[in-house]
């Protein structure tokens, strides 16, 4: 039985769900089709950590995501978004935009939505709820199609500086959550980590975008703003009404190096999460294009983000490599065959990605991408390839259907 967390906000009085709700051990708390008709019972269920069996709830979660996406894109009031429910008749009548947008376009819409949310959080009393709604959508996208999500976000990071800060935040959330899941952290801490990933650079959002897209001389004032941004961002969040102390501490400490030599087990939960977020921040930033430099290869980025003092991956570094792979989706590789391909999925091991060949050994673009099994010695990954060395534009939608 594969259990996935169920958000308590979707459990309502006198409203049946098409799947059962369970506790962390898999014990059934509420049978499929059952209605909670007493407020006291509802509150008791909401006080517990709730889970659903993935195969039973996947279709409902997919259709819920479609309903929420459509309302987010129409800038619907927060209350209506929170009340969104799968409605097959309405989906059919309205032709939900979720199902007409290409997958990459869905991520672009989420990037634009996050950019809008981060502009002035203090002016919107519903800001935290809107941020959590977006956070839930990102989580759902990742749970549903993690490889495709990594592919789009990492490929885009390596080729564009548009909306850098918001795009970087979404990629950090996705990678940090997957890494924390592999470390076995509890959902409450992971939720604070997710929100911290989206908001850690709140105070320097505009400066980040400018530095990524242009090549200005960094002044003393800019340097000071960059150095102080963890504390400043935490202050802005607190002033906006954030009371989640773990969220605030993770943001405040996400560049702190005073505990660098301490083992992970000696740190508090928020301190561990801050260390993880710092590593993820470094790793994903290295994969991102800037006006002043081309993206690093994933192998180079991993050297800086995943290795401990002894030169080997430490606990967080090992989990991070397992989460995305040594050659993550969206990056390019040279195969033993002489072909250049793009990684379209994580493989059985960190160094065995799923690859689609794009450029033949002769250097000529291949008319049709070819799926390669990197476990086969003929197509083993020989090395990572810089994005600037590949002139072919991959057929993204077709590649996503090849795995």
Phi, psi and omega per residue, in radians:
X1 nan 2.163 3.137
X2 -1.819 1.859 -3.078
X3 -1.613 2.458 3.053
X4 -2.172 2.561 -3.122
X5 -1.073 2.522 3.082
X6 -2.020 2.146 -3.114
X7 -1.252 2.239 -3.038
X8 -1.119 -0.380 -3.098
X9 -1.135 -0.319 -3.117
X10 -1.617 0.035 3.076
X11 -1.662 2.014 -3.033
X12 -2.154 2.745 3.093
X13 -1.163 2.325 3.089
X14 1.012 0.558 3.137
X15 -2.266 1.990 -3.067
X16 -1.421 2.616 3.048
X17 -1.953 2.582 -3.092
X18 -1.425 0.226 3.128
X19 -2.563 2.822 -3.129
X20 -1.436 2.711 3.038
X21 -1.867 2.415 -3.044
X22 -2.302 2.904 3.015
X23 -1.593 -3.089 -3.050
X24 -1.098 -0.433 3.133
X25 -1.508 -0.041 3.127
X26 1.603 0.048 3.120
X27 -1.247 2.347 -3.090
X28 -1.258 2.173 3.100
X29 -1.793 -0.578 -3.124
X30 -2.552 2.118 -3.083
X31 -1.276 2.688 3.084
X32 -1.008 2.359 3.117
X33 1.470 -0.116 3.141
X34 -1.400 2.569 3.117
X35 -1.954 2.445 3.024
X36 -1.603 2.001 -3.042
X37 -1.900 0.040 3.118
X38 -2.160 2.252 -3.133
X39 -0.959 -0.648 -3.120
X40 -1.115 -0.696 3.114
X41 -1.185 -0.684 3.111
X42 -1.051 -0.803 -3.126
X43 -1.140 -0.633 3.116
X44 -1.122 -0.750 3.106
X45 -1.144 -0.720 -3.122
X46 -1.173 -0.369 3.135
X47 -1.389 -0.181 -3.126
X48 -1.730 2.820 2.999
X49 -1.406 2.082 -3.028
X50 -1.832 2.537 3.136
X51 -2.428 2.776 3.048
X52 -2.321 2.666 3.090
X53 -1.265 2.247 -2.976
X54 -0.997 -0.830 -3.071
X55 -1.157 -0.572 3.140
X56 -1.263 -0.591 -2.991
X57 -1.807 -0.110 -3.011
X58 -1.061 -0.756 -3.120
X59 -1.147 -0.733 3.113
X60 -1.083 -0.763 -3.137
X61 -1.155 -0.659 3.114
X62 -1.094 -0.799 -3.114
X63 -1.237 -0.556 3.036
X64 -1.108 -0.759 3.101
X65 -1.045 -0.706 3.103
X66 -1.092 -0.745 3.134
X67 -1.125 -0.738 -3.120
X68 -1.213 -0.721 3.112
X69 -1.024 -0.807 -3.120
X70 -1.048 -0.691 -3.126
X71 -1.291 -0.656 3.079
X72 -1.061 -0.745 -3.097
X73 -1.220 -0.386 3.070
X74 -1.608 0.102 -3.091
X75 0.939 0.748 3.128
X76 -1.155 2.685 3.090
X77 -0.999 2.611 -3.076
X78 -0.974 -0.737 -3.113
X79 -1.034 -0.679 3.137
X80 -1.230 -0.644 3.110
X81 -1.135 -0.766 -3.141
X82 -1.093 -0.509 -3.121
X83 -1.563 0.043 -3.092
X84 -1.020 2.451 3.089
X85 -2.488 2.612 3.049
X86 -1.036 2.277 -3.140
X87 -2.421 1.636 -3.057
X88 -0.937 -0.690 -3.122
X89 -1.159 -0.757 3.135
X90 -1.176 -0.672 3.105
X91 -1.043 -0.773 -3.110
X92 -1.171 -0.715 -3.100
X93 -1.235 -0.686 -3.045
X94 -1.563 -0.273 -3.090
X95 1.035 1.029 -2.989
X96 -0.693 2.310 -3.093
X97 -1.123 -0.409 3.102
X98 -0.908 -0.625 -3.026
X99 -1.613 -0.075 3.083
X100 -1.854 -0.391 3.069
X101 -1.270 2.359 2.991
X102 -1.163 2.783 -3.022
X103 -1.054 -0.770 3.109
X104 -1.072 -0.627 3.128
X105 -1.165 -0.557 3.088
X106 -1.109 -0.705 3.095
X107 -1.191 -0.634 3.098
X108 -1.113 -0.666 3.096
X109 -1.144 -0.707 3.105
X110 -1.144 -0.645 3.087
X111 -1.092 -0.772 3.118
X112 -1.139 -0.679 3.136
X113 -1.131 -0.722 3.118
X114 -1.154 -0.726 3.108
X115 -1.000 -0.742 3.119
X116 -1.132 -0.729 -3.120
X117 -1.118 -0.615 -3.038
X118 -1.456 -0.068 -3.076
X119 -1.141 -0.784 -3.073
X120 -2.726 1.292 -3.068
X121 -1.082 -0.537 -3.076
X122 -1.170 -0.338 -3.065
X123 -1.537 -0.082 -3.047
X124 -2.168 1.934 -3.098
X125 -1.185 -0.332 3.101
X126 -1.689 0.241 -3.008
X127 -1.032 -0.783 -3.105
X128 -1.094 -0.688 3.126
X129 -1.185 -0.668 3.091
X130 -1.140 -0.708 3.118
X131 -1.116 -0.721 3.140
X132 -1.162 -0.646 3.082
X133 -1.060 -0.778 3.108
X134 -1.142 -0.715 3.117
X135 -1.034 -0.745 3.110
X136 -1.091 -0.675 3.131
X137 -1.158 -0.715 3.109
X138 -1.091 -0.760 3.136
X139 -1.070 -0.748 -3.132
X140 -1.121 -0.736 3.100
X141 -1.035 -0.760 -3.132
X142 -1.169 -0.738 -3.134
X143 -1.144 -0.619 -3.085
X144 -1.363 -0.709 -3.047
X145 -2.572 1.246 -3.066
X146 -1.130 -0.841 -3.110
X147 -1.067 -0.756 3.128
X148 -1.141 -0.632 3.126
X149 -1.167 -0.818 3.088
X150 -1.064 -0.746 3.133
X151 -0.957 -0.916 -3.082
X152 -1.124 -0.839 -3.042
X153 -1.190 -0.700 -3.132
X154 -1.280 -0.729 3.089
X155 -1.057 -0.808 -3.131
X156 -1.103 -0.725 3.141
X157 -1.042 -0.608 -3.112
X158 -1.410 -0.198 -3.033
X159 -2.124 -0.183 -3.062
X160 -2.513 2.563 3.042
X161 -1.861 0.077 -3.108
X162 -1.129 2.338 -3.140
X163 0.861 0.800 -3.020
X164 -0.946 -0.881 -3.013
X165 -1.060 -0.813 -3.117
X166 -1.218 -0.712 3.117
X167 -1.093 -0.754 3.131
X168 -1.081 -0.700 -3.136
X169 -1.099 -0.738 3.139
X170 -1.140 -0.730 3.116
X171 -1.129 -0.719 3.108
X172 -1.086 -0.725 3.126
X173 -1.043 -0.852 -3.065
X174 -1.071 -0.815 -3.099
X175 -1.241 -0.715 -3.129
X176 -1.120 -0.729 3.140
X177 -1.111 -0.790 -3.125
X178 -1.121 -0.679 3.107
X179 -1.149 -0.784 3.121
X180 -1.092 -0.630 3.111
X181 -1.089 -0.744 3.129
X182 -1.180 -0.482 3.088
X183 -1.403 -0.171 3.092
X184 1.366 0.451 -3.122
X185 -1.273 2.685 -3.113
X186 -1.301 2.731 -3.008
X187 -1.121 -0.564 -3.138
X188 -1.100 -0.798 3.120
X189 -1.172 -0.699 3.136
X190 -1.108 -0.668 3.092
X191 -1.073 -0.746 3.089
X192 -1.128 -0.670 3.098
X193 -1.092 -0.748 3.126
X194 -1.049 -0.836 -3.126
X195 -1.142 -0.611 3.093
X196 -1.151 -0.689 3.127
X197 -1.060 -0.667 -3.131
X198 -1.270 -0.439 -2.963
X199 -2.109 0.058 -3.043
X200 -1.070 -0.476 -3.114
X201 -1.912 0.473 -3.084
X202 -0.938 -0.747 -3.032
X203 -1.357 -0.255 -3.112
X204 -2.130 0.389 -3.083
X205 -0.965 -0.885 -3.108
X206 -1.161 -0.705 3.129
X207 -1.117 -0.737 3.098
X208 -1.021 -0.813 -3.137
X209 -1.068 -0.718 -3.130
X210 -1.172 -0.775 -3.111
X211 -1.155 -0.591 -3.141
X212 -1.249 -0.689 -3.031
X213 -1.519 -0.387 -3.087
X214 -2.202 -3.110 3.138
X215 -2.268 1.057 -3.113
X216 -1.351 2.791 3.002
X217 -1.277 2.209 -3.119
X218 -1.341 2.017 -3.131
X219 -1.411 2.976 3.096
X220 -1.086 -0.629 3.138
X221 -1.178 -0.726 3.089
X222 -1.090 -0.751 -3.131
X223 -1.083 -0.722 3.121
X224 -1.123 -0.704 3.128
X225 -1.107 -0.708 3.111
X226 -1.157 -0.753 -3.105
X227 -1.146 -0.597 -3.046
X228 -1.650 -0.001 -2.970
X229 -1.139 -0.542 3.113
X230 -1.060 -0.837 3.131
X231 -1.174 -0.694 -3.128
X232 -1.156 -0.729 3.128
X233 -1.110 -0.730 3.092
X234 -1.089 -0.692 3.102
X235 -1.101 -0.753 3.130
X236 -1.109 -0.672 3.118
X237 -1.150 -0.768 3.120
X238 -1.092 -0.705 3.122
X239 -1.165 -0.382 3.123
X240 -1.530 0.023 3.083
X241 1.808 0.100 3.126
X242 -1.231 2.195 3.123
X243 -2.034 -0.010 3.084
X244 -1.256 1.785 -3.042
X245 -1.137 -0.585 3.109
X246 -1.141 -0.784 3.083
X247 -0.958 -0.886 -3.103
X248 -1.099 -0.722 -3.107
X249 -1.192 -0.682 3.120
X250 -1.079 -0.781 3.105
X251 -1.073 -0.802 -3.083
X252 -1.122 -0.552 -3.033
X253 -1.813 0.087 -2.976
X254 -1.230 -0.107 2.986
X255 -2.132 0.179 -3.092
X256 -1.315 2.285 -3.120
X257 -2.011 0.155 -3.070
X258 -1.186 -0.375 -3.132
X259 -1.913 0.365 -3.021
X260 -1.006 -0.641 -3.077
X261 -1.494 -0.135 -3.107
X262 -1.355 2.452 3.075
X263 -1.150 2.678 -3.079
X264 -1.021 -0.659 -3.092
X265 -1.152 -0.324 -3.136
X266 -1.500 -0.088 -3.088
X267 -1.709 2.683 3.017
X268 -1.244 2.947 3.130
X269 -0.980 -0.901 3.116
X270 -1.089 -0.596 3.101
X271 -1.176 -0.691 3.066
X272 -1.101 -0.771 -3.139
X273 -1.109 -0.653 3.108
X274 -1.136 -0.689 3.107
X275 -1.122 -0.767 3.117
X276 -1.068 -0.808 -3.111
X277 -1.092 -0.661 3.096
X278 -1.052 -0.780 3.133
X279 -1.123 -0.786 3.139
X280 -1.105 -0.707 3.113
X281 -1.012 -0.821 3.134
X282 -1.115 -0.849 -3.072
X283 -1.038 -0.874 -3.078
X284 -1.260 -0.572 3.092
X285 -1.127 -0.659 3.121
X286 -1.130 -0.518 3.134
X287 -1.419 -0.087 -3.013
X288 -1.721 2.517 3.106
X289 -1.323 2.484 3.009
X290 -2.282 2.811 3.104
X291 -1.075 -0.473 -3.046
X292 -1.660 -0.131 -3.110
X293 -2.809 2.758 3.039
X294 -1.499 2.795 3.140
X295 -1.129 2.560 3.017
X296 -1.306 2.792 3.011
X297 -1.312 2.736 3.124
X298 -1.010 -0.617 -3.141
X299 -1.112 -0.763 3.097
X300 -1.130 -0.729 3.128
X301 -1.107 -0.661 -3.131
X302 -1.153 -0.581 3.119
X303 -1.043 -0.634 -3.096
X304 -1.494 -0.478 -3.001
X305 -1.835 -0.368 -2.950
X306 -1.970 -0.222 -3.046
X307 -1.664 2.452 3.074
X308 -1.494 -2.970 -3.078
X309 -1.106 -0.459 -3.115
X310 -1.538 0.076 3.106
X311 1.487 0.035 3.094
X312 -1.946 2.712 3.109
X313 -1.032 2.219 3.065
X314 -1.492 -2.937 -3.029
X315 -1.041 -0.834 3.133
X316 -1.223 -0.749 -3.132
X317 -1.073 -0.701 3.116
X318 -1.127 -0.738 3.123
X319 -1.175 -0.639 3.122
X320 -1.138 -0.750 3.091
X321 -1.108 -0.672 3.108
X322 -1.196 -0.588 -3.098
X323 -1.167 -0.718 -3.051
X324 -1.996 -0.343 -3.082
X325 1.599 2.717 3.088
X326 -1.161 -0.498 3.069
X327 -2.159 1.536 -3.003
X328 -1.266 2.756 3.061
X329 -0.927 2.426 -3.127
X330 1.680 -0.128 3.119
X331 -1.814 2.872 -3.072
X332 -1.860 2.604 -3.137
X333 -2.433 2.685 2.999
X334 -1.745 2.249 -3.126
X335 -1.681 2.801 3.124
X336 -1.040 -0.423 3.112
X337 -1.269 -0.166 -3.064
X338 1.614 -0.140 3.111
X339 -1.347 2.682 2.993
X340 -1.905 2.286 -3.117
X341 -2.313 2.995 3.070
X342 -1.982 2.424 3.133
X343 -1.317 2.221 -3.129
X344 -1.999 -0.046 3.115
X345 -2.953 2.704 3.040
X346 -1.318 2.583 -3.082
X347 -1.851 -2.847 -3.097
X348 -1.192 -0.506 3.057
X349 -2.343 2.905 -3.056
X350 -1.039 -0.514 -3.098
X351 -1.765 0.247 -3.137
X352 -2.192 1.153 -3.097
X353 -1.302 2.908 2.988
X354 -1.532 2.167 -2.992
X355 -2.188 2.457 2.978
X356 -1.944 2.064 3.139
X357 -1.247 2.344 -3.111
X358 -2.050 -0.534 -3.063
X359 -2.181 2.199 -3.122
X360 -1.209 2.888 3.135
X361 -1.044 -0.454 3.116
X362 -1.276 -0.238 -3.087
X363 1.702 -0.072 -3.133
X364 -1.488 2.428 3.079
X365 -1.082 2.470 3.117
X366 -1.491 2.317 -3.112
X367 -1.080 -0.657 3.136
X368 -2.228 2.176 3.105
X369 -1.013 2.545 -3.117
X370 -2.113 2.233 3.127
X371 -1.255 2.310 -3.120
X372 -2.120 2.361 3.082
X373 -1.567 1.880 -3.048
X374 -1.313 -0.093 3.001
X375 -1.323 -0.429 3.070
X376 -1.274 2.170 -3.067
X377 -0.995 -0.479 3.134
X378 -1.162 -0.447 -3.081
X379 -2.136 0.395 3.106
X380 -1.089 2.602 3.101
X381 -1.249 2.143 -3.133
X382 -1.574 -0.714 3.138
X383 -2.914 2.885 2.996
X384 -1.366 2.710 -3.122
X385 -2.182 2.355 3.109
X386 -1.141 2.509 3.137
X387 -1.065 -0.493 -3.119
X388 -1.264 -0.242 -3.141
X389 -1.542 -0.141 -3.082
X390 -1.932 2.031 -3.091
X391 -1.703 -0.124 -3.130
X392 -1.399 2.384 3.028
X393 -1.608 1.987 -3.067
X394 -1.146 2.533 3.033
X395 -1.412 1.488 -2.914
X396 -0.960 -0.868 -3.077
X397 -1.071 -0.709 3.135
X398 -1.157 -0.692 -3.120
X399 -1.114 -0.636 -3.130
X400 -1.154 -0.351 -3.135
X401 -1.597 -0.050 -3.031
X402 -1.560 -0.364 -3.075
X403 -1.177 nan nan
